[in-house]
Each structure stands twice: as structure tokens, then as C-alpha cells.
Amino acid sequence: MEIILIQDVDNLGAAHEKVSVKNGYARNFLIPRKLAVEANPSNLKQLEERIKQQRKKEEKLLAEVNKVIEVLKSSPLKIGAKTGTSGKIFGSVTSVQIGRAIRDQKGYEIDRRRIHIIGDVKELGTYKAKVDFGSGNETELEFEVVAE
């Protein structure tokens, strides 16, 4: 029996995927639990429309991500840190501080868990961090640590 999955089902397939299963499995388990619907012409048309709308959303999201990447690459961030006389920082710069600097200087809210600092930041200078936007979109961000 041909069915369209509504939700992800382990060892069977992902949501919005057309699969073939045995009649009893579909009628007695998948369809009553609202995990799948029968693959009739009406449901197939709805599936195509849903996939089309999802592609449009993804394209719009990708355009927004590219816009944010351009703004982040335009100029380096400046992050203030307390330092000693030798130029060493008390503590270190964290992803929380970088996220706050992006919000204050660039106007975008980026979750701290998406920011990964490359190397240790213990002294004044210029460093890099990676920002992961998900689904394969990431960028390198340059930031400069200055004395407060």
C-alpha cells in the first residue's frame, strides 16, 4: 500500500515522504495514529503543494541568512576586555560576549550556541569565530579585542 508519512517514522522514512508498506501496517498502525495518510490523488496534490511552500520558505530564509552574512563580514567587531599591563586579558572572550557585540554593533540577534571561537582568546588582538546558521550555512567572523 502506498502512503504519505505525516511525521518521521523510525526505520521507514521522513515526514512528507511517499513510501510503500504492507496493508496491515498502514491500516492498523500508521493511519489510526495519524502518522500517515493514504496516497490518493488528493493527498498527493496536497503533498506537492506543501513541498512547494516549504521550498519558498527555505529560499526566503536563505536570502535572509546571506544578508546577515554580508553584514557580519563587512567590518570586524570590537569587543572590550579588561587587561593587565602586559596586554593579557583577565579571563577570556566567550561566545556570549561575541553574541552581545553582534547585537549591539550589527543589530542582529544570534544565539551564543551558534558561535564557535577559533582558538583561545587570552590577549589583545584580532581573532576569528565561526557562526553556524544551520543547514550548511556558516561564515567566519572577525573580531578585535581591545582594552576597556
N, C-alpha and C positions, 0 to 999 in steps of 0.2 A: 504494500500500500504506500502511495506517495503522500507525504505530509510536509507541512511547513512548520518549522520549530518557532515557537514564540519566545522561548527562553533558551539559554545554553543548557544542554543536557550532556552529562559526562559520558564519554565513550560513544557519542552519537553525532554531535555537531553543535554549531554555534547558533545563536538566535538569527532569525530571518534566513535560514538556510533550508533548501528543499532536499529531503532525504527519503530513502526508501526503507521501510521497516515491515515486519510481519504484521498481518491484520490484527491479531490479538493484542500485541504490544501497543499498537496505536489506539484501538478501541477501548481497551481495558485499563491502560495506564496513562499514556501521554495525553489523549484528548480530554478525559474526565478531570485530570489535574491541571488543565489549562497550560500545558507545556507545548502543545502543538495543535494545529488545525489541519483539516483535510485539504489536500492540494487540488481544489477545484478551480475552474477558470476565474471565478470571482475573487477567491483568495489569492491566486497568482497575480491578478491585476493589482490588488492592494499591496502585495509584496513588492512589485516593480515600482509602484508609486512611493512606497516607504523608502526603498533603496535610493530612488532619485532625490527625495528630500534630504536624505542623510548625506548624499554627495554634495548637495548645495551647501548644507551646514558646514561640512568639512572644508569646502573651498573658501567659504567666508571666514572660518576660523584660521585657515592657513594664511589668508591675506592679512588678518589682524596680527598674527604671530610674526609675519615678515615685517610689518610696520614697526612692531616693538623691537625686533632685532636691529633694524636700521637705526632707531633712536638710541638703543644701548651702545651700538658701535660708533656713534657719531663723535663722542668725546669721552675721555676717561672720567670715572667717578673720583671724587675726592673724599677720603674718609679720615677724620681727625682721630688721633690717638694720643694718650699721654705717654711721654717719653722721658727717658733719663738723659744724662749729659752725653752719653756715648751714642745716642740715636736709637737705642733699643727701646722697644715698646714694653710697657708694663702690661703683661698678659699677651693677648694676640687678637687679631681681627677675625671675627666669626661671620658666618653666613647671615646671622641676624643683623649685624651692623651693615653688611652689604645690601640686604633687603631694605633696610631703613633708608640707606643712602639713595637707592634706586627710587624709592617712593618720594623722597624729599627733592631730589635733583632732577629726575626724569619724569615723575608723575605717574609711574606705573606700579601697581601692587603685585609683587612677585613673592610667592611662598618661599620661605627660607629653605625648605627641604628640596627645592629645585635648584638651589645654588650650591655648587661644589668648588671650593677653593683649591687651586693647583699649588701644592707645596705649602710650607709653613710661612706665616707672616709674623715675623718677630722683630723686624727693623723697618725704618722708614724706607720708602721706595715705591716702585711700580710693580704690580703683581697682576696675575690673571686668575679668572674664575670661569667656570662653565655654568651656563644656565640652560637647564633641560626643560623644554616646553612640552615634552611628550610626543609620541608618535614619530620619533626620529628627528624632530626639530630641536636643535640645540645651537648655542652660539658661545663664543668666548668673549668674555667681558674684561676690559682692562680697568683696573682701579689703582689709585695712587694713595698711599698712606702718608699723611702729613702730620706734623706736630701741632697739638692744640695749644 
